[in-house]
Amino acid sequence: MSTGDSPLLGIDLGTTNSLIAVWREGRAELIPNALGDVLTPSAVSLDEDGSILVGAAARARLTTHPLRSVAAFKRFMGSDKRFTLGDRQFTPEELSALVLGSLKADAEAHLGVPVSTAVISVPAYFSDEQRKRTVFAAELAGLRVERLINEPTAAAMAYGLHEQQFERTLIFDLGGGTFDVTVLEYALPLIEVHASTGDNFLGGEDFTEALLKACLSDWGLSRSELDGQALASLEDALEQLKRRLAEGPQTLEWNGRQWQLDDARAQQIWTPLLARLRQPIEQALRDARLNPRDLDSLVLVGGATRMSVVQQLVATLFGRLPYRHLDPDTIVALGAAAQAACKARDRAIEEIILTDVCPYTLGIASRRSDEQPGAFSPIIERNTVIPASRVQRYYTTHAQQEYIRIEVYQGERPWVRDNIFVDAFEVKLTQTGQVQALDVRFSYDINGLLEVDVTLESGQRHGHVIDRSPTGLSAEARAASQARLAGLKIHPRDTLHNRTLLARLERAWMQTLGAEREQIGQWLDEFQSVLGAQQEQPITAARQRLEQELDALRF
Ligand code: AMP
């Protein structure tokens, strides 16, 4: 079953990896990419021939070609940051659009039909602007967003389908760049989110970054002493070291230097990051009016929850082991596809009703007393069930006022200067010679997008106030993004396999020394010459063999 012509798709657009899943025959199913993997690294690289590589090849080129490759750009979604790849510049949403476009092509190849819509997951704690930019990224990739779903809510949806006995659950979602905590209750067919909170700048990447700092400091080196390629290679090696830590103490060998890491040292390096994980948990429980012992289950989501220090912290905080039956890497995409089915009222899922919340407080700048402008006046408080519409009455400051300026903010701090600015606009007042009252209404929809309208005492209504298009992006900026992407050549899907192996071999060569490096050099030459002969069968055979060799060496 589908909405219109497009299959029912769910996309997890992650900081580190992205996935796409389809709902077919009553269940969610992950779609493999051109390499046969369900995880596509959220990395983009500009190849020497000017074509764009997305996924594993780009991931490998982060190390070999750091000036032409980029990853973790989701962290900058909603900012003005520009990324330079060779001679070109990209916004975070353009890069996200390239990842989404690659997932779309994979789905089309797998399903054999055109794809035009999808449910896309976003961190629960993503701001209004970050959500709008995600919708714009999809638009650039030729996808209409059927709905934005909060990542932990998507995970909850997937768990709800598998395990129906749960009642009160806490979803702990630590991805590559964001951290979300969601408390919800299953009373099937109802899945009710009670509280959602988090930190948009805390994820697995920060744990790698902390290792990098500690390692450089132990070696008495500063970042500026390493060139881009050396730094990228060291970061990559530390990422691998972090992942292997669960197997026991590790030694890093890098360019003739050594660095030791065991659990105790890692714990010490990561103490500040682990401390930051506590606060959102405490807030979510407080907002849901629950104690840790009231929870019936704990679910870990996101690749970074594979870290044993994180699992230990969760076990200590909650006095029990988390429930981890489903794969934390894939569950969000599966839940997003389930949500697509829900929206399309697929029979297998139609009875499930999901209610979500607005994870942060939204309000306007006002005065708490005459002397103090710039106070934050909440209109929709955090963890209000959505969709929500709330109205609040305000007054002009003096009788002759001609305009009133409405400044919208989100956040939890008493002064607007400490919160996130969302938008501002002015409303012209009809002169009455008196102080006037005005009603400001905020409507927050299920995608997490906000609309504001103002009604004056005269009954005059200023509807449409906050632009539904991506905030801060003018029509020209959007057209420019479209033109930039339209001018790009995407690496052909059918040869991506070979291109990726070459990129991996190059990276492995760079990261090894001596006999191992010599061996990898031979494989590189061998594969180049097989490719040169342009015979499909020997190419496939050599590729499969060399992929296995590299897997065995963990490259
Ligand atoms: P996600 O955005 O959910 O794909 O999470 C990716 C993050 O998980 C990255 O920061 C990875 O470093 C981290 N990660 C993935 N696998 C592991 C592992 N086995 N051990 C530690 N961290 C991991």
Residues whose N, C-alpha, C, O or C-beta is under 5 A from the ligand:
A	BS01	AMP	G14 T15 T16 N17 L174 G175 G176 G204 E205 K242 R243 G302 G303 A304 R306 M307
